[in-house]
């Protein structure tokens, strides 16, 4: 298992944005949390590096890398914000360069995977014209993936409920890019389908990392993920990589990741134990 930093989004954001009110947390604090709770790895999302979207200085990257290593915590991935479905070609080109810059960061950090998005559905989008934004996404991904291959970093495309609403739409992009350095960050909570487990199973051959969420039916849905069924899918697929968990605020629930993350972590570890032993 691993922990996605977004579980502590508010506290980490408060720190990088120099907010004076509310709890604050640094990347180093997050690594400490993982070490204390025996979480072997962490996905360090780029948003929480001081100065994002700017590229951090090497000294800062290497300090994080060293601290994680000495804390017994692997860096299982990182991720950035981008929009490859933006009709503005210059904006897409800027996002491609942004990803290349952060592929360099990932390489220096020792993160094997960088998460990218397809992008938000464009204004005025019509389903019959889907091929145009899909073409933009494929073109941008190809350029990023070629760069990632040179730097030893896998590019992972997250199904984010945006232009990618299901397994088939996500697999379409992966097959078109057609590179061993490209795959899917499987977001268990963002398949916009009746039975998300079917889509999780379908997408497993392309999985390079995960965001395992508490509910498979959207961020604020109280229906819990069936971890026994999920782990059976993982086991049968032969996937051996990390399973980063991500907790999120849910309506009518006090959100405290300091208690919710360890609780969900225990559920996930118990499900792994039950499936594999």
N, C-alpha and C positions, 0 to 999 in steps of 0.2 A: 504493500500500500504506500501511498504518498499523500501529501496534503496540498491542495491548491490554495495559493495565497489569498485568492478572492474571498475565501471564508472570513478573512479579517479585513475586508475591504474598507470599512469605515475607519477603523483604527489606523491602518496603514496609510490611507488617504489623508487622514487628519495630520499625520506626521509630515508627509511629503508636501502638503499644501500649507504647512505651518499654521494650522488651526490652533487657536488658543483655548478653545473649549472642547470638551469630549475627550475620551481616552485616545491615547496615541501609541503607535507601535512602529518600530523600525524593522527592516529586514533581519537584522541581527537578533532582535527580540523574537521574531517568528522562528528563526532557526533554533533559538533556545527552547521555545515552546515544543518544537518537534523533538528535540533531544530529550526533554523532560518526560514527554509522553510516548517515548519509544516509537516515534514515527520515522521510518528509515530514510525518507526522501521528501522533497518539497518542490513544487512548481512555483518558481519565483517570477510572477508576472511583471512585465516591464514597467507597468504603471507605478510600481512602488519603489523604483529606483529614483533617488533624488535627481531632479532635473528632467525627468521624462516629459515630453518625447525626445528631448535631447539625448545624445549618446553619452553615457557616463565615462569618466576618465578610467584608464586602465587600472590605476591604483585602487580605485573604489571597487571595481569588478574583482580584482585579485584579492582584496581584503575580504570580500564576501565569500569567494571561493575557498580561501584558506580557513575562514571561520567555520564554514559549513563542514569542511573536511575534518577539522579538529574537533568538531561537535558530533561527528559520526553521522552526518546527514548528507545524503547525496542530493544533487540538483537534478531532478527528473525532467525538467523542461522550463521553458519560459514562454511568453506570449506578448503580443502587442495589439493595438487597435489599427484597423485599416478598413477600407471600403472599395473593393474591386468592382462593385456594381454601380459605381458613380458614373453618370453619363459624361462627366468632365474628364477628358483624356489626360489633361495636365495634372489633375488631382490624383488620378490613378497612378501616373508615373511617379508622383511624389511619394505615394504610399509604397510603391515598389522599392524606391530608394530607401525609405524608412525601414522596410523589412530587411533589406540587404545590410543596412547599418546594424540592425539588431541581430542578424545572423552572425555578424562579427562579434557582437557582445556575447551571444550564446556560445560561440566557439571558445572564447576566452574564459567564460564562466564554467565551461565543462558541461553545459546543458545539451543533451543529445537531440532535443526536439524544440522547435519554435512553433507556437500556435498562431495561425492566421485565420481571418474571417473571409467569407465570400463577399459579404456586404449586404447592406440594407436594400430592401425592395425599392427601386427608383420611383419617384413621383410619376404618376400617370402610367404606371406599369400595366401592361395587358398580357395575359397568359399566352396569347397567340404570338406575341413578340418576344417570348422568353429567350430565344436563341441569341438575340443581340447581347444582353447583359451576361449571359452564360459565356459567350465568346470572349468578352472582356475579362471575365474571371479566369478563364483557361489561359489566355495570353499572359496575364499578369503572374499567375501561378507558375507557368513554365519558366519565366525569367527568374523568379525568386528561387525556384527549385534548382535550376542550373547553378545558381550562385551558392546555394546551400550545399550542394554536392561537392563543390570545390573547397568548402570550409568544414566539411564533415558534420553538417547539421541537417537533420531531417526536417522538412517543412510539413506540418500537420494542419489540415483544414478542418475546422470545427463546424459541425452541423449546429447552427445557432438559431434556428427558427426564423431565419431571414430569407435570403434567396435559396437557402438549403433547408427544406422543411421535412425531408424524409430521407431514407437510405438511398433510394434510386437517384434522386437529384444530386446527392453527394458523390455517389459512385460514378455518376456520369462525368464529373469533373476529374476525379482521380484517374479514370481510364483514359480520358482525353490527354491529360498531362503525361501519363505513362512513364513514370520514373520510379526507380527503387528508392529514391530519396524523398518521395511524396506519399503521404497517407492521410488517415483520418484521426482527428482527436474526437473520440466518441463521447458526445455530450448526452448522457442518458436521460436528461430532462428536457430535451428540445427536439424530439421527433414529434411533429404535428400530425400524428396518426392515431387511429383507434387503439391499436395494440403495439406500443413502442418496443416490446420485447421481440416481436417479429423483425422489426427494422434493426434492432441491436444485433440480432443473430445474423442478419443479411450482410451487415457492414463489417463484421468481425475480420474477414480476410484482409481488410485494408487498415486495420487499427494500428496506430503507432503510439497512442497515449489516450488518456481518458479524463473525463470529468464525471465522477460518479456522484449523483445527487440523491437527496433523500426521497424525492418523488420523481417518477418517470413522466408525470403529466403536467409539467410546467412548474415554474419557480415558486408559485404561491399555493400549489395544490397540497392539501393535507394527506392525500393517499400515499402511503409509504411504498418505496420500492420493494419488490419481492426479491430479497437478496439471495434466497435459495435458488430461485429460477435464474436470476442473473448470473450467479456463480457457476451454475450448470452450463450456461451458454459460454461463459469464459473458458471453462475447463474443456468443453467439447471442441472449442475452436482451436485450441492449442496455443492461445495467446499467453506469453510468458512475461510481458512487460509490466510496468507499474500501473496501479489503479489509484490515481489521485482522487481523493474525496473532496467534495465542495458542499459546504452547508450555506444556506441562504435564508434571509428573512422570510417568514411566512406570516400572513395576515392573522391577527389575534394571538400571536405568540411572542413573548419577550425574547428578543434575539441576543443571546450571549454565546459567542463562539467558544469562549473559554470552557464552557460546560457542554455545549452541543457538539463540538468537534470530537472530544474524547468519547462521548456517548455513541455517536455515529461510527466512529472508528472501531469501537468495541463490537458493534453490530456487524460491521464489515469483516473484521478479523474472525469473529465467531462463524460467519457464513463461509469464509475461506476454509477454516478448520473443518467444518462439517462436510464440505464438498470434497476436499482433497485428502481427508484422512478417514 
